[in-house]
Amino acid sequence: IDLYLEDRSFTRAVFVLTFEAVKSTSPIRGRIRDWLSSGADTVESGLRAGVLDGSVRRDVDVEAATTDISTSGLGVAYHWIVFDDSYRLDRELAIVRDRIIRAYGAESASLR
């Protein structure tokens, strides 16, 4: 959300590149795949750390939650690219964040 608020043009360019990499012949496919994998690894690490510190429920399927969180962010970004600024990326990301906290957060984390 911070990057979007700071520089919308750059943020849009990053997401457009991400979707450009869908083509199997794209020269940036490997780099974007590595970047997305790194992001998913960060999400997974955060979830595992959250299970240990009690901020994430112990019964969460970390692999499924990692996929959910990663694809939710990309889905919101796709809508923003297609619908331009009529689609409020900051608002929609906040909604996704709240849903993720409700879905995976421990009771005490959900109340924050």
Backbone torsions as a table, in degrees:
resi	resn	phi	psi	omega
1	ILE	NA	-39.9	-178.3
2	ASP	-61.4	-44.5	-179.6
3	LEU	-62.7	-41.3	177.7
4	TYR	-59.8	-45.9	-178.9
5	LEU	-68.6	-30.2	-178.3
6	GLU	-79.4	-43.2	-175.2
7	ASP	-152.2	89.2	-177.0
8	ARG	-63.7	-38.7	-178.3
9	SER	-63.6	-44.3	178.4
10	PHE	-64.8	-44.2	180.0
11	THR	-60.2	-43.6	178.1
12	ARG	-61.9	-43.5	-180.0
13	ALA	-61.1	-40.5	178.6
14	VAL	-60.8	-46.7	-178.6
15	PHE	-71.1	-35.1	175.8
16	VAL	-62.1	-42.7	176.5
17	LEU	-60.6	-39.2	178.6
18	THR	-58.3	-44.7	-179.2
19	PHE	-78.0	-23.7	173.3
20	GLU	-62.8	-33.3	-176.7
21	ALA	-71.9	-4.4	178.1
22	VAL	-64.6	-35.1	-180.0
23	LYS	-64.7	130.6	-178.0
24	SER	-63.8	-21.2	179.8
25	THR	-93.6	1.2	-176.9
26	SER	-65.5	131.4	178.6
27	PRO	-68.5	-14.9	180.0
28	ILE	-101.6	3.9	-175.9
29	ARG	-55.1	-50.0	-178.6
30	GLY	-62.1	-43.3	-179.3
31	ARG	-65.2	-43.9	179.5
32	ILE	-67.5	-39.8	177.8
33	ARG	-60.7	-42.3	177.3
34	ASP	-62.5	-42.0	-179.5
35	TRP	-64.2	-45.0	178.7
36	LEU	-66.0	-39.2	177.3
37	SER	-63.3	-41.3	177.8
38	SER	-62.9	-41.3	177.6
39	GLY	-63.1	-42.6	178.0
40	ALA	-64.6	-38.8	176.9
41	ASP	-61.8	-39.3	178.1
42	THR	-64.8	-42.9	177.7
43	VAL	-62.0	-47.1	-179.8
44	GLU	-60.2	-45.3	178.5
45	SER	-60.6	-41.3	178.7
46	GLY	-64.0	-41.2	178.0
47	LEU	-64.4	-44.5	179.8
48	ARG	-63.1	-41.1	177.3
49	ALA	-64.4	-38.2	178.5
50	GLY	-64.9	-36.8	175.7
51	VAL	-62.1	-43.4	-179.3
52	LEU	-66.5	-39.0	-177.4
53	ASP	-89.9	-2.0	175.7
54	GLY	89.8	1.5	-179.8
55	SER	-84.2	-16.5	176.3
56	VAL	-117.1	137.6	180.0
57	ARG	-58.0	142.0	-178.7
58	ARG	-68.3	-24.6	-177.5
59	ASP	-87.4	5.2	-178.7
60	VAL	-70.2	132.5	171.8
61	ASP	-78.6	101.5	-171.6
62	VAL	-62.0	-39.6	-179.7
63	GLU	-63.0	-46.8	179.1
64	ALA	-65.7	-40.3	179.4
65	ALA	-65.5	-38.2	177.7
66	THR	-60.7	-45.0	178.5
67	THR	-64.0	-44.8	179.6
68	ASP	-58.6	-49.5	-176.6
69	ILE	-65.3	-44.8	-178.6
70	SER	-64.2	-45.6	-177.2
71	THR	-74.1	-28.2	176.4
72	SER	-63.0	-44.7	179.0
73	GLY	-62.1	-43.3	179.5
74	LEU	-68.2	-35.2	177.7
75	GLY	-63.5	-43.2	177.8
76	VAL	-63.8	-41.9	179.0
77	ALA	-62.8	-40.4	178.7
78	TYR	-60.5	-46.3	177.8
79	HIS	-58.6	-42.4	-179.7
80	TRP	-62.6	-42.1	179.5
81	ILE	-63.1	-43.4	-177.1
82	VAL	-71.7	-43.5	-174.4
83	PHE	-95.7	-0.8	177.1
84	ASP	60.7	-152.7	-172.2
85	ASP	-73.8	-4.3	172.8
86	SER	-70.5	-16.3	176.2
87	TYR	-102.7	112.0	-173.7
88	ARG	-79.0	96.1	-176.6
89	LEU	-58.2	-43.3	-179.0
90	ASP	-61.3	-43.5	179.4
91	ARG	-65.4	-45.0	-177.6
92	GLU	-67.6	-37.9	176.7
93	LEU	-65.8	-36.5	177.2
94	ALA	-64.9	-39.0	177.3
95	ILE	-63.7	-44.4	177.9
96	VAL	-62.5	-43.4	179.3
97	ARG	-59.4	-45.4	178.9
98	ASP	-61.5	-41.0	178.4
99	ARG	-64.0	-41.5	179.8
100	ILE	-63.0	-42.6	178.6
101	ILE	-63.0	-43.4	178.6
102	ARG	-64.4	-39.1	-175.2
103	ALA	-74.3	-37.0	-170.9
104	TYR	-119.0	-16.2	-176.7
105	GLY	-73.4	147.0	172.9
106	ALA	-65.7	160.1	-177.4
107	GLU	-49.2	-45.3	-178.8
108	SER	-67.1	-33.7	178.9
109	ALA	-71.9	-33.7	-179.7
110	SER	-68.2	-23.3	-178.0
111	LEU	-85.5	-7.5	-177.0
112	ARG	-72.2	NA	NA
